[in-house]
Amino acid sequence: MGTGSGLNAYLREQRGKCFDLGKHDCFTFTNGAWRVVYGSGYADDIIGKYAGLGPKGLKALMQATYGGKTLIECFDMHLTRVGGVPPRGALVASDRVSRWITGVALGVACGTRAVFIGDQDVVYMPIDEISGAWVR
């Protein structure tokens, strides 16, 4: 698992980038981080397919691709949920950051904080403000 300098370098590369649905959003951001940590993305099957769908279309895409009725249910079906403080590089969700079309913001665990995509830059928040975390 590549959670060391590779993840740090990836996160540094994301600084100063503006949110752009389908190009630089919570899926592309976290999928890229997951690729650095695990060698492949967790959301490769949907990247490039959801930008113009809206919330209902995304829900239908997620259900058709992963079988769950909600994003969180899809994660629980295909990833391993972790409790407590998640390991560096874990996928995390929060309802305390902009949620766009997913219903939750998706980010990456970085020790005592998690990093998410904001409108103009990455946003760090305390890890105790996440609502879920997953690893491979």
ROKOLKE-951263 format. One record per atom (N, C-alpha, C): residue number from 0; residue in one letter; atom name; x, y, z. Coordinates in pm, 1 decimal. Example, Ala and Ser with C-alpha at 12.3 -4.5 7.8 and 13.67 -1.06 7.14 Angstrom:
// residues 2
<r 0; A; N; <1319.0; -569.0; 780.0>>
<r 0; A; CA; <1230.0; -450.0; 780.0>>
<r 0; A; C; <1320.0; -330.0; 780.0>>
<r 1; S; N; <1285.0; -225.0; 708.0>>
<r 1; S; CA; <1367.0; -106.0; 714.0>>
<r 1; S; C; <1290.0; 3.0; 787.0>>
***
This chain:
// residues 136
<r 0; M; N; <85.0; -117.9; 0.0>>
<r 0; M; CA; <0.0; 0.0; 0.0>>
<r 0; M; C; <88.9; 123.3; 0.0>>
<r 1; G; N; <70.1; 214.6; -93.1>>
<r 1; G; CA; <155.8; 331.6; -107.6>>
<r 1; G; C; <102.9; 454.9; -37.7>>
<r 2; T; N; <96.6; 456.0; 92.9>>
<r 2; T; CA; <36.8; 568.5; 164.5>>
<r 2; T; C; <136.1; 676.3; 203.9>>
<r 3; G; N; <264.1; 660.8; 175.6>>
<r 3; G; CA; <365.6; 756.2; 220.6>>
<r 3; G; C; <381.4; 875.2; 130.1>>
<r 4; S; N; <499.6; 891.3; 74.9>>
<r 4; S; CA; <532.8; 1010.5; -2.6>>
<r 4; S; C; <449.8; 1022.6; -129.3>>
<r 5; G; N; <407.2; 909.2; -188.2>>
<r 5; G; CA; <323.9; 915.6; -308.6>>
<r 5; G; C; <192.7; 986.5; -283.5>>
<r 6; L; N; <127.2; 956.5; -172.1>>
<r 6; L; CA; <1.5; 1022.8; -138.1>>
<r 6; L; C; <26.8; 1170.1; -107.6>>
<r 7; N; N; <132.6; 1200.1; -34.3>>
<r 7; N; CA; <164.8; 1340.1; -4.9>>
<r 7; N; C; <186.4; 1419.4; -133.1>>
<r 8; A; N; <260.5; 1362.0; -227.0>>
<r 8; A; CA; <286.1; 1429.5; -355.2>>
<r 8; A; C; <155.5; 1449.5; -431.0>>
<r 9; Y; N; <70.2; 1348.4; -434.1>>
<r 9; Y; CA; <-58.8; 1360.1; -502.2>>
<r 9; Y; C; <-141.1; 1473.5; -441.9>>
<r 10; L; N; <-148.4; 1479.6; -310.1>>
<r 10; L; CA; <-227.7; 1583.5; -244.4>>
<r 10; L; C; <-170.4; 1722.5; -272.3>>
<r 11; R; N; <-38.4; 1735.5; -275.1>>
<r 11; R; CA; <23.5; 1864.6; -309.0>>
<r 11; R; C; <-14.3; 1907.1; -451.0>>
<r 12; E; N; <-19.5; 1812.8; -543.8>>
<r 12; E; CA; <-56.1; 1842.3; -683.0>>
<r 12; E; C; <-199.2; 1893.4; -696.6>>
<r 13; Q; N; <-284.6; 1863.0; -600.5>>
<r 13; Q; CA; <-425.7; 1903.3; -607.2>>
<r 13; Q; C; <-449.8; 2044.9; -556.8>>
<r 14; R; N; <-352.7; 2103.3; -489.3>>
<r 14; R; CA; <-369.2; 2237.6; -433.1>>
<r 14; R; C; <-392.8; 2340.9; -543.3>>
<r 15; G; N; <-483.5; 2431.6; -516.0>>
<r 15; G; CA; <-510.9; 2542.5; -606.7>>
<r 15; G; C; <-598.8; 2508.2; -725.9>>
<r 16; K; N; <-644.5; 2386.6; -736.6>>
<r 16; K; CA; <-732.5; 2347.5; -846.4>>
<r 16; K; C; <-877.4; 2376.7; -809.1>>
<r 17; C; N; <-951.0; 2430.2; -904.2>>
<r 17; C; CA; <-1092.2; 2461.5; -882.8>>
<r 17; C; C; <-1177.8; 2337.4; -909.3>>
<r 18; F; N; <-1287.2; 2328.3; -834.8>>
<r 18; F; CA; <-1383.8; 2221.4; -857.6>>
<r 18; F; C; <-1435.0; 2230.9; -1000.8>>
<r 19; D; N; <-1440.0; 2118.6; -1070.1>>
<r 19; D; CA; <-1491.0; 2111.9; -1206.9>>
<r 19; D; C; <-1554.1; 1973.8; -1224.3>>
<r 20; L; N; <-1685.4; 1967.5; -1217.8>>
<r 20; L; CA; <-1757.4; 1840.2; -1220.1>>
<r 20; L; C; <-1717.8; 1757.2; -1341.6>>
<r 21; G; N; <-1675.4; 1635.6; -1314.7>>
<r 21; G; CA; <-1634.9; 1543.5; -1419.4>>
<r 21; G; C; <-1486.6; 1548.1; -1451.4>>
<r 22; K; N; <-1421.6; 1657.2; -1411.9>>
<r 22; K; CA; <-1277.7; 1671.0; -1438.4>>
<r 22; K; C; <-1196.5; 1676.9; -1309.7>>
<r 23; H; N; <-1243.0; 1755.8; -1213.6>>
<r 23; H; CA; <-1176.6; 1766.3; -1083.7>>
<r 23; H; C; <-1285.2; 1781.7; -977.7>>
<r 24; D; N; <-1333.9; 1668.7; -931.2>>
<r 24; D; CA; <-1443.6; 1665.9; -834.1>>
<r 24; D; C; <-1412.6; 1559.1; -730.0>>
<r 25; C; N; <-1506.4; 1530.4; -642.4>>
<r 25; C; CA; <-1476.8; 1436.4; -533.6>>
<r 25; C; C; <-1447.1; 1296.0; -584.4>>
<r 26; F; N; <-1509.8; 1252.9; -693.2>>
<r 26; F; CA; <-1479.7; 1120.0; -746.3>>
<r 26; F; C; <-1340.9; 1115.8; -810.5>>
<r 27; T; N; <-1310.8; 1212.6; -896.4>>
<r 27; T; CA; <-1180.4; 1209.5; -963.5>>
<r 27; T; C; <-1068.0; 1228.2; -862.5>>
<r 28; F; N; <-1088.4; 1315.4; -764.9>>
<r 28; F; CA; <-988.8; 1341.3; -661.5>>
<r 28; F; C; <-961.9; 1217.0; -576.2>>
<r 29; T; N; <-1067.6; 1157.1; -522.8>>
<r 29; T; CA; <-1048.4; 1041.2; -435.5>>
<r 29; T; C; <-1007.7; 917.0; -514.3>>
<r 30; N; N; <-1055.8; 903.6; -636.5>>
<r 30; N; CA; <-1016.3; 790.6; -719.8>>
<r 30; N; C; <-866.6; 798.6; -751.6>>
<r 31; G; N; <-816.2; 919.5; -777.2>>
<r 31; G; CA; <-673.2; 938.1; -800.3>>
<r 31; G; C; <-590.7; 904.8; -677.8>>
<r 32; A; N; <-637.8; 947.2; -561.4>>
<r 32; A; CA; <-567.2; 915.0; -437.3>>
<r 32; A; C; <-568.6; 764.7; -413.4>>
<r 33; W; N; <-683.0; 702.0; -435.9>>
<r 33; W; CA; <-695.8; 557.1; -417.8>>
<r 33; W; C; <-597.2; 484.2; -509.7>>
<r 34; R; N; <-582.4; 535.1; -633.3>>
<r 34; R; CA; <-489.1; 474.2; -728.9>>
<r 34; R; C; <-346.0; 482.0; -676.1>>
<r 35; V; N; <-309.0; 596.2; -616.6>>
<r 35; V; CA; <-175.5; 611.2; -559.1>>
<r 35; V; C; <-155.9; 511.7; -444.5>>
<r 36; V; N; <-255.9; 497.3; -360.8>>
<r 36; V; CA; <-245.7; 410.5; -242.9>>
<r 36; V; C; <-253.0; 262.1; -280.2>>
<r 37; Y; N; <-347.6; 224.7; -367.7>>
<r 37; Y; CA; <-374.4; 83.6; -394.5>>
<r 37; Y; C; <-331.0; 34.0; -532.7>>
<r 38; G; N; <-294.2; 124.8; -621.9>>
<r 38; G; CA; <-251.2; 83.1; -755.3>>
<r 38; G; C; <-360.4; 85.0; -860.4>>
<r 39; S; N; <-485.7; 100.9; -818.9>>
<r 39; S; CA; <-598.1; 114.2; -912.2>>
<r 39; S; C; <-706.5; 194.5; -842.1>>
<r 40; G; N; <-796.3; 253.4; -920.7>>
<r 40; G; CA; <-902.3; 335.2; -864.0>>
<r 40; G; C; <-1019.6; 253.5; -815.0>>
<r 41; Y; N; <-1094.5; 309.2; -722.1>>
<r 41; Y; CA; <-1214.7; 241.8; -672.4>>
<r 41; Y; C; <-1336.0; 275.1; -757.9>>
<r 42; A; N; <-1329.8; 385.0; -834.6>>
<r 42; A; CA; <-1445.5; 432.6; -910.5>>
<r 42; A; C; <-1417.9; 438.4; -1060.5>>
<r 43; D; N; <-1322.2; 360.4; -1107.5>>
<r 43; D; CA; <-1287.0; 363.5; -1250.1>>
<r 43; D; C; <-1408.3; 337.8; -1340.0>>
<r 44; D; N; <-1503.8; 257.8; -1293.9>>
<r 44; D; CA; <-1620.1; 222.2; -1375.1>>
<r 44; D; C; <-1715.4; 338.9; -1400.1>>
<r 45; I; N; <-1706.3; 445.7; -1320.5>>
<r 45; I; CA; <-1799.2; 557.4; -1340.2>>
<r 45; I; C; <-1730.2; 687.4; -1382.5>>
<r 46; I; N; <-1598.8; 694.8; -1369.9>>
<r 46; I; CA; <-1527.7; 817.1; -1406.8>>
<r 46; I; C; <-1557.1; 848.3; -1553.5>>
<r 47; G; N; <-1596.2; 973.3; -1579.0>>
<r 47; G; CA; <-1628.1; 1017.4; -1714.4>>
<r 47; G; C; <-1771.8; 993.9; -1756.9>>
<r 48; K; N; <-1853.6; 938.1; -1669.2>>
<r 48; K; CA; <-1990.6; 902.8; -1707.4>>
<r 48; K; C; <-2098.7; 981.9; -1635.4>>
<r 49; Y; N; <-2067.5; 1061.5; -1535.6>>
<r 49; Y; CA; <-2170.7; 1118.2; -1448.6>>
<r 49; Y; C; <-2187.1; 1269.4; -1457.5>>
<r 50; A; N; <-2099.0; 1340.0; -1523.0>>
<r 50; A; CA; <-2095.5; 1486.6; -1516.1>>
<r 50; A; C; <-2228.9; 1553.2; -1549.9>>
<r 51; G; N; <-2300.4; 1507.3; -1649.1>>
<r 51; G; CA; <-2424.9; 1572.2; -1688.2>>
<r 51; G; C; <-2550.2; 1505.2; -1637.6>>
<r 52; L; N; <-2537.8; 1410.2; -1545.7>>
<r 52; L; CA; <-2653.1; 1330.1; -1505.1>>
<r 52; L; C; <-2740.3; 1391.5; -1396.6>>
<r 53; G; N; <-2683.9; 1472.7; -1309.7>>
<r 53; G; CA; <-2758.6; 1523.7; -1195.3>>
<r 53; G; C; <-2773.7; 1415.6; -1089.6>>
<r 54; P; N; <-2833.5; 1451.2; -974.5>>
<r 54; P; CA; <-2844.2; 1355.9; -863.1>>
<r 54; P; C; <-2918.5; 1227.0; -896.9>>
<r 55; K; N; <-3030.9; 1236.9; -967.4>>
<r 55; K; CA; <-3108.0; 1115.7; -999.0>>
<r 55; K; C; <-3032.8; 1026.8; -1097.7>>
<r 56; G; N; <-2969.1; 1088.2; -1194.9>>
<r 56; G; CA; <-2891.9; 1011.5; -1292.4>>
<r 56; G; C; <-2772.0; 944.6; -1229.8>>
<r 57; L; N; <-2704.8; 1016.2; -1138.0>>
<r 57; L; CA; <-2591.0; 956.4; -1068.0>>
<r 57; L; C; <-2637.6; 838.0; -985.0>>
<r 58; K; N; <-2750.3; 853.3; -917.7>>
<r 58; K; CA; <-2803.9; 742.9; -837.0>>
<r 58; K; C; <-2831.1; 621.3; -925.4>>
<r 59; A; N; <-2889.5; 643.1; -1043.1>>
<r 59; A; CA; <-2917.9; 532.8; -1135.3>>
<r 59; A; C; <-2787.9; 468.6; -1184.6>>
<r 60; L; N; <-2687.5; 551.4; -1215.0>>
<r 60; L; CA; <-2557.6; 498.8; -1259.0>>
<r 60; L; C; <-2492.6; 415.5; -1149.0>>
<r 61; M; N; <-2494.9; 466.5; -1026.6>>
<r 61; M; CA; <-2435.4; 393.7; -914.3>>
<r 61; M; C; <-2507.2; 260.6; -892.4>>
<r 62; Q; N; <-2639.7; 263.2; -900.1>>
<r 62; Q; CA; <-2716.6; 141.4; -877.6>>
<r 62; Q; C; <-2689.0; 40.4; -989.5>>
<r 63; A; N; <-2683.8; 86.8; -1114.0>>
<r 63; A; CA; <-2657.9; -4.2; -1225.7>>
<r 63; A; C; <-2515.4; -59.7; -1221.6>>
<r 64; T; N; <-2420.9; 21.9; -1177.3>>
<r 64; T; CA; <-2280.4; -19.0; -1177.2>>
<r 64; T; C; <-2243.2; -99.9; -1054.4>>
<r 65; Y; N; <-2290.1; -54.0; -937.1>>
<r 65; Y; CA; <-2244.8; -114.9; -811.4>>
<r 65; Y; C; <-2354.3; -183.5; -730.9>>
<r 66; G; N; <-2481.0; -164.7; -769.0>>
<r 66; G; CA; <-2589.4; -237.9; -705.7>>
<r 66; G; C; <-2653.9; -174.7; -585.2>>
<r 67; G; N; <-2597.5; -66.7; -532.6>>
<r 67; G; CA; <-2655.0; -3.8; -414.2>>
<r 67; G; C; <-2753.2; 106.2; -449.3>>
<r 68; K; N; <-2842.0; 138.6; -356.3>>
<r 68; K; CA; <-2939.3; 245.1; -377.2>>
<r 68; K; C; <-2883.4; 381.7; -342.1>>
<r 69; T; N; <-2779.3; 385.8; -257.7>>
<r 69; T; CA; <-2714.5; 511.1; -221.2>>
<r 69; T; C; <-2564.3; 494.7; -240.9>>
<r 70; L; N; <-2496.1; 605.0; -244.9>>
<r 70; L; CA; <-2351.0; 603.2; -258.1>>
<r 70; L; C; <-2287.6; 526.1; -143.0>>
<r 71; I; N; <-2333.6; 554.5; -21.7>>
<r 71; I; CA; <-2278.3; 487.9; 96.5>>
<r 71; I; C; <-2305.2; 337.5; 90.7>>
<r 72; E; N; <-2422.8; 298.0; 48.4>>
<r 72; E; CA; <-2454.2; 155.8; 34.8>>
<r 72; E; C; <-2361.8; 89.5; -67.5>>
<r 73; C; N; <-2332.9; 158.1; -176.7>>
<r 73; C; CA; <-2239.6; 104.3; -277.0>>
<r 73; C; C; <-2101.3; 84.1; -216.0>>
<r 74; F; N; <-2055.0; 183.2; -140.4>>
<r 74; F; CA; <-1924.2; 168.8; -75.3>>
<r 74; F; C; <-1924.5; 50.4; 21.3>>
<r 75; D; N; <-2030.3; 40.9; 100.9>>
<r 75; D; CA; <-2037.9; -69.1; 197.9>>
<r 75; D; C; <-2042.4; -205.8; 129.6>>
<r 76; M; N; <-2097.0; -212.4; 9.7>>
<r 76; M; CA; <-2106.3; -338.4; -63.0>>
<r 76; M; C; <-1973.0; -379.5; -125.5>>
<r 77; H; N; <-1889.0; -282.0; -161.4>>
<r 77; H; CA; <-1769.9; -313.8; -240.0>>
<r 77; H; C; <-1637.2; -277.1; -174.2>>
<r 78; L; N; <-1642.4; -203.7; -66.4>>
<r 78; L; CA; <-1521.3; -164.3; 5.8>>
<r 78; L; C; <-1534.6; -211.3; 150.0>>
<r 79; T; N; <-1431.1; -192.5; 228.7>>
<r 79; T; CA; <-1433.9; -233.4; 368.7>>
<r 79; T; C; <-1446.7; -110.2; 456.6>>
<r 80; R; N; <-1557.1; -100.7; 527.9>>
<r 80; R; CA; <-1579.0; 13.6; 616.9>>
<r 80; R; C; <-1488.7; 1.0; 738.4>>
<r 81; V; N; <-1430.0; 112.5; 779.5>>
<r 81; V; CA; <-1345.3; 113.9; 898.3>>
<r 81; V; C; <-1403.1; 210.7; 1000.1>>
<r 82; G; N; <-1388.8; 177.4; 1127.2>>
<r 82; G; CA; <-1434.5; 263.5; 1235.8>>
<r 82; G; C; <-1316.7; 335.2; 1298.2>>
<r 83; G; N; <-1345.7; 429.2; 1384.0>>
<r 83; G; CA; <-1239.9; 503.2; 1451.7>>
<r 83; G; C; <-1163.5; 591.4; 1354.1>>
<r 84; V; N; <-1037.1; 611.7; 1381.9>>
<r 84; V; CA; <-952.9; 693.8; 1294.5>>
<r 84; V; C; <-909.3; 606.8; 1176.7>>
<r 85; P; N; <-949.4; 642.8; 1054.7>>
<r 85; P; CA; <-913.7; 561.0; 939.1>>
<r 85; P; C; <-765.5; 576.2; 904.3>>
<r 86; P; N; <-708.4; 476.7; 837.8>>
<r 86; P; CA; <-568.3; 487.1; 798.2>>
<r 86; P; C; <-549.2; 591.6; 688.3>>
<r 87; R; N; <-427.2; 642.5; 677.3>>
<r 87; R; CA; <-395.0; 737.3; 569.9>>
<r 87; R; C; <-432.0; 675.9; 436.0>>
<r 88; G; N; <-495.9; 756.9; 353.2>>
<r 88; G; CA; <-534.7; 712.6; 220.4>>
<r 88; G; C; <-672.5; 652.9; 211.2>>
<r 89; A; N; <-738.8; 631.8; 324.6>>
<r 89; A; CA; <-874.6; 576.5; 321.7>>
<r 89; A; C; <-970.2; 676.2; 256.6>>
<r 90; L; N; <-1069.0; 625.7; 187.6>>
<r 90; L; CA; <-1178.0; 705.9; 134.1>>
<r 90; L; C; <-1265.9; 746.1; 251.2>>
<r 91; V; N; <-1303.1; 873.5; 260.1>>
<r 91; V; CA; <-1389.7; 919.4; 368.1>>
<r 91; V; C; <-1506.5; 999.1; 310.8>>
<r 92; A; N; <-1614.1; 1006.1; 387.5>>
<r 92; A; CA; <-1732.0; 1083.9; 349.9>>
<r 92; A; C; <-1767.6; 1178.0; 464.1>>
<r 93; S; N; <-1823.3; 1292.8; 429.1>>
<r 93; S; CA; <-1868.6; 1388.8; 529.4>>
<r 93; S; C; <-1986.8; 1467.1; 474.7>>
<r 94; D; N; <-2076.9; 1502.6; 563.4>>
<r 94; D; CA; <-2187.7; 1589.6; 522.9>>
<r 94; D; C; <-2162.5; 1733.7; 569.3>>
<r 95; R; N; <-2040.0; 1763.6; 609.3>>
<r 95; R; CA; <-2005.5; 1897.7; 657.8>>
<r 95; R; C; <-1925.8; 1978.7; 556.8>>
<r 96; V; N; <-1910.5; 1926.8; 436.0>>
<r 96; V; CA; <-1842.1; 1995.8; 327.0>>
<r 96; V; C; <-1940.9; 1998.1; 211.0>>
<r 97; S; N; <-1920.3; 2082.3; 111.1>>
<r 97; S; CA; <-2009.2; 2086.1; -5.6>>
<r 97; S; C; <-2034.5; 1945.8; -57.5>>
<r 98; R; N; <-2161.9; 1914.4; -82.4>>
<r 98; R; CA; <-2198.3; 1777.4; -117.1>>
<r 98; R; C; <-2230.6; 1757.9; -264.3>>
<r 99; W; N; <-2243.0; 1859.6; -340.2>>
<r 99; W; CA; <-2268.8; 1851.4; -483.4>>
<r 99; W; C; <-2376.9; 1750.0; -514.4>>
<r 100; I; N; <-2355.1; 1660.9; -609.1>>
<r 100; I; CA; <-2461.5; 1569.2; -650.6>>
<r 100; I; C; <-2458.2; 1435.5; -578.0>>
<r 101; T; N; <-2360.3; 1412.6; -493.9>>
<r 101; T; CA; <-2347.3; 1281.6; -429.1>>
<r 101; T; C; <-2422.7; 1270.0; -297.7>>
<r 102; G; N; <-2461.8; 1381.1; -239.1>>
<r 102; G; CA; <-2526.9; 1377.3; -109.1>>
<r 102; G; C; <-2429.0; 1386.5; 6.3>>
<r 103; V; N; <-2303.1; 1348.9; -16.8>>
<r 103; V; CA; <-2194.9; 1363.0; 80.9>>
<r 103; V; C; <-2070.4; 1408.0; 5.7>>
<r 104; A; N; <-1979.4; 1469.8; 78.0>>
<r 104; A; CA; <-1850.1; 1502.8; 19.5>>
<r 104; A; C; <-1757.8; 1383.5; 37.8>>
<r 105; L; N; <-1676.6; 1355.6; -61.6>>
<r 105; L; CA; <-1580.8; 1246.2; -54.3>>
<r 105; L; C; <-1441.3; 1303.2; -43.5>>
<r 106; G; N; <-1362.5; 1244.2; 45.4>>
<r 106; G; CA; <-1227.2; 1291.7; 66.1>>
<r 106; G; C; <-1133.5; 1177.6; 99.5>>
<r 107; V; N; <-1015.7; 1216.4; 147.5>>
<r 107; V; CA; <-909.1; 1121.6; 176.7>>
<r 107; V; C; <-860.8; 1144.1; 319.1>>
<r 108; A; N; <-845.1; 1035.4; 394.6>>
<r 108; A; CA; <-792.3; 1044.0; 530.6>>
<r 108; A; C; <-642.9; 1073.8; 526.7>>
<r 109; C; N; <-602.2; 1165.6; 614.8>>
<r 109; C; CA; <-460.4; 1205.8; 624.5>>
<r 109; C; C; <-421.3; 1216.5; 770.6>>
<r 110; G; N; <-437.0; 1110.8; 846.0>>
<r 110; G; CA; <-403.8; 1115.0; 988.3>>
<r 110; G; C; <-517.9; 1172.4; 1069.4>>
<r 111; T; N; <-493.1; 1284.1; 1138.0>>
<r 111; T; CA; <-596.6; 1345.2; 1221.4>>
<r 111; T; C; <-687.3; 1438.4; 1142.4>>
<r 112; R; N; <-661.5; 1449.9; 1013.3>>
<r 112; R; CA; <-745.3; 1533.5; 926.4>>
<r 112; R; C; <-784.4; 1455.1; 801.7>>
<r 113; A; N; <-882.5; 1508.1; 732.4>>
<r 113; A; CA; <-923.4; 1455.4; 602.4>>
<r 113; A; C; <-918.8; 1570.6; 504.2>>
<r 114; V; N; <-891.9; 1540.9; 379.3>>
<r 114; V; CA; <-883.1; 1644.3; 277.0>>
<r 114; V; C; <-991.9; 1620.5; 172.3>>
<r 115; F; N; <-1057.1; 1729.8; 134.0>>
<r 115; F; CA; <-1168.2; 1728.1; 38.9>>
<r 115; F; C; <-1143.8; 1832.6; -68.6>>
<r 116; I; N; <-1218.4; 1823.7; -177.3>>
<r 116; I; CA; <-1213.4; 1925.1; -282.6>>
<r 116; I; C; <-1310.3; 2036.5; -245.6>>
<r 117; G; N; <-1261.4; 2159.4; -248.8>>
<r 117; G; CA; <-1346.2; 2276.0; -228.2>>
<r 117; G; C; <-1366.9; 2348.0; -360.6>>
<r 118; D; N; <-1434.2; 2459.4; -358.3>>
<r 118; D; CA; <-1459.1; 2535.5; -480.8>>
<r 118; D; C; <-1329.4; 2580.1; -548.9>>
<r 119; Q; N; <-1233.0; 2626.1; -469.4>>
<r 119; Q; CA; <-1110.5; 2683.6; -524.5>>
<r 119; Q; C; <-983.0; 2610.2; -486.3>>
<r 120; D; N; <-989.8; 2518.2; -392.5>>
<r 120; D; CA; <-869.6; 2453.0; -341.5>>
<r 120; D; C; <-912.4; 2332.1; -258.9>>
<r 121; V; N; <-815.5; 2257.2; -212.6>>
<r 121; V; CA; <-848.0; 2148.9; -120.2>>
<r 121; V; C; <-884.3; 2208.4; 15.6>>
<r 122; V; N; <-963.5; 2134.6; 90.9>>
<r 122; V; CA; <-1009.9; 2177.6; 222.0>>
<r 122; V; C; <-976.1; 2066.9; 322.0>>
<r 123; Y; N; <-908.3; 2103.7; 429.3>>
<r 123; Y; CA; <-876.9; 2008.2; 535.4>>
<r 123; Y; C; <-974.0; 2027.6; 650.2>>
<r 124; M; N; <-1017.3; 1918.0; 710.5>>
<r 124; M; CA; <-1105.4; 1925.8; 826.1>>
<r 124; M; C; <-1067.7; 1815.5; 924.6>>
<r 125; P; N; <-1102.8; 1832.8; 1050.8>>
<r 125; P; CA; <-1070.7; 1729.6; 1150.3>>
<r 125; P; C; <-1134.3; 1595.6; 1115.0>>
<r 126; I; N; <-1061.8; 1489.5; 1138.1>>
<r 126; I; CA; <-1109.2; 1355.5; 1103.7>>
<r 126; I; C; <-1236.5; 1319.2; 1179.9>>
<r 127; D; N; <-1261.5; 1381.6; 1294.7>>
<r 127; D; CA; <-1383.2; 1348.8; 1369.6>>
<r 127; D; C; <-1508.7; 1408.3; 1306.7>>
<r 128; E; N; <-1494.1; 1482.2; 1196.0>>
<r 128; E; CA; <-1609.7; 1536.3; 1125.3>>
<r 128; E; C; <-1649.8; 1452.2; 1004.6>>
<r 129; I; N; <-1590.3; 1333.9; 990.5>>
<r 129; I; CA; <-1631.7; 1245.9; 882.3>>
<r 129; I; C; <-1746.7; 1158.3; 931.5>>
<r 130; S; N; <-1823.3; 1107.5; 835.0>>
<r 130; S; CA; <-1936.3; 1020.7; 869.6>>
<r 130; S; C; <-1913.8; 876.1; 828.3>>
<r 131; G; N; <-1804.8; 848.0; 759.0>>
<r 131; G; CA; <-1773.1; 711.4; 719.3>>
<r 131; G; C; <-1636.0; 705.8; 656.7>>
<r 132; A; N; <-1574.8; 586.0; 657.5>>
<r 132; A; CA; <-1445.0; 565.4; 595.9>>
<r 132; A; C; <-1434.7; 423.3; 543.8>>
<r 133; W; N; <-1361.9; 407.0; 431.7>>
<r 133; W; CA; <-1349.6; 278.0; 366.5>>
<r 133; W; C; <-1207.1; 256.3; 316.7>>
<r 134; V; N; <-1166.1; 131.6; 315.1>>
<r 134; V; CA; <-1039.2; 89.3; 257.1>>
<r 134; V; C; <-1069.8; -28.3; 163.3>>
<r 135; R; N; <-967.6; -75.0; 93.5>>
<r 135; R; CA; <-986.4; -188.7; 1.7>>
<r 135; R; C; <-1010.7; -314.6; 79.4>>
***
